[in-house]
Amino acid sequence: MTFYVEREEKGGFSFDEEALAARVGQAVEALEGIPAGAEVSLRLVGDEEIRRLNADFRRKDEVTDVLSFPAYSFEAPADFAALEEEMKRDTDPETGAFWFGDIVLNVRRVREQADEYGHSEEREFAFLLAHSLLHLSGYDHETEAEEKVMETKQEAALRSIGLTREA
């Protein structure tokens, strides 16, 4: 999985966002069977931009921590076989790459939530990224059961790269 990171908010993190995104992407890719060649844009923004996007696309005029914009609509979460033909059409024959979706992450909320939950900014960034990659894979958390599935998968992905709740 390849990430194209765009930093729009000043003040970076103490870790390499691109390297961490690659690690999280590989973990989710392996757990969910995401086809090789997935490309994702990752925008790191502030409150104003994420609020605008949330209002424009979700009709919620409020600041949030992360937004996910999947390139595909799934009948069932992570059912990549059902999208095989569509994904094949979208794949660059020379590179094997295909657009998987867009993620917009609020830098301030990463810092705030890391402090609130008592773990590192690195862990919070990775958690929100794993959460969003699951959304790009067709998962949602509208019901308690769906939320439990996502939580379990997020924790498995983070555990596989050594970022537990204590990290």
N, C-alpha and C positions, 0 to 999 in steps of 0.2 A: 504494500500500500504506500502510495506516495502522497505527501501533504505539501500543499503550497500555502505557506504561512505569510500572512499579511499583518504587520503590526501597525495598528492605527492609534493605539493608546500609548502615550509616553510612559517610560519607566518599565523596563523589562523585569523578568524574574531572575532569581539567582541560579536558575538551571537553564539548559538549552531546550527551548520549547520545541524546536524541530526534531531534535534527537528523542525527546520524551514522546512526542506525537508518533514518531516512527515505532517506538517500542510498544506503545499502547495499540497502535494500529495493527502491528504484527500479532499481538496477543488476541485481539478481537477477531481478526482475520482467521486465525487458527481455530479458535473456539467455535466460530459461526460458519466456517467454510466459505467465507467471502472469496469469490474467484480472484485469482492473481490479476494484477494490473489496475486495481481500483485507485482512482485519484480523488482527493478530497481537498477542497479549499478550507482553510482555517483562518478566520479573521479574529484578531485580538482587539477588542474595542472597549469603549467606556460606556458609562450609563446612558448618555444622550443617544448614541447610535443604536444601542440594543433596545432602548425604549421605543425609538422610532420604528425599528424593524418589527418589534413585537406588536405595535399598534397597527402597522401597515399589513402585516401578514396574518396575525392571529386575532386582531381586533381587541387586544389587551393593552391599554395605554398604561404600562407599568414597566419598571426595570426588572429584568430577570437575569439569571446567571448564564444561560446558554440557550441557543436556538439551533435547531437542526432542519435542514432543507434537503430531504431525500430526492435523488434523481429518479427513483423507481417506486412504484406502488405495488406492494406485496399483498397477495391474497392471504398468505400465512407468513408469520415472521421467519425470516432467513430461508425462505423457500426459493433458493436461487435457481433450482431446476425449472420451476414454472416460468422464470424470466430468461431462460437460456437463449431463446431466439432473439428477444429484444436486446439483451446485453451483447449478443454476438454482433447484431447490426450496429451497435454503438461503439464497438471495439475497433480501435485503430489497427488495421491489419499489419502495419509495419512495427508498431511498438507493443501491441497487446494491451494498451491502456484504454480505460473507459472511465467516464465521469460517474462517481458514486454519490456525490452530493456536496453540500456546503454546511459548515459549522461556524457559528459566530459565538465567541466566548467573551464574557465580560471580565476584564482583568481585575477590576476592583472587587467584584463579588468572589473571585477566586481567593483573593487575600482575606477578605472578610469572613468567608465561610471556613477557610482553613483555620483561622483563629477561633471562630465559633465552635468548630467541631474538635479542636485540639490536635490537629495534625498539620503536616507541612503543606506549603503552597504547591509543591510538586505533586503530592498525593491528591489534593483537591483538583488541580488541573487535569491529572490523569483520570480521576473519577468522572469529571464532567465530559471529558473527551470520550471515554468508554461509553458513557450514557448516550451521548450523541451518536456514536457509531452504531449502537444498537437501534436507535431511532432510524438511522439510514438503512438499517437491515430489516426494517418493518416492524420492530417492536414498539409497544406503547405501554402506558401505565394508567389507563383510564379506570381500570378496576383494581381491586386489592390483589387479585390473583395475578394480573399482568404486572403489577408493581413488584410483587414478590419474585416473579421470573426475572425481571430486569435487574433487581437488586442482587440476586444470586449470580447472574451472569457478569455483572459489573465487578463484583467482589472476586470472582474466579479469574477474570482477566487481570485485575490488579495484583492479586496474589501470585499469578504466574510470572510477573515481572518484579516481585518483591516489594510492592507498595501496599502494605496492609494498613488497617485503620490507625495503627500506632505510628506509621511513618510520617 
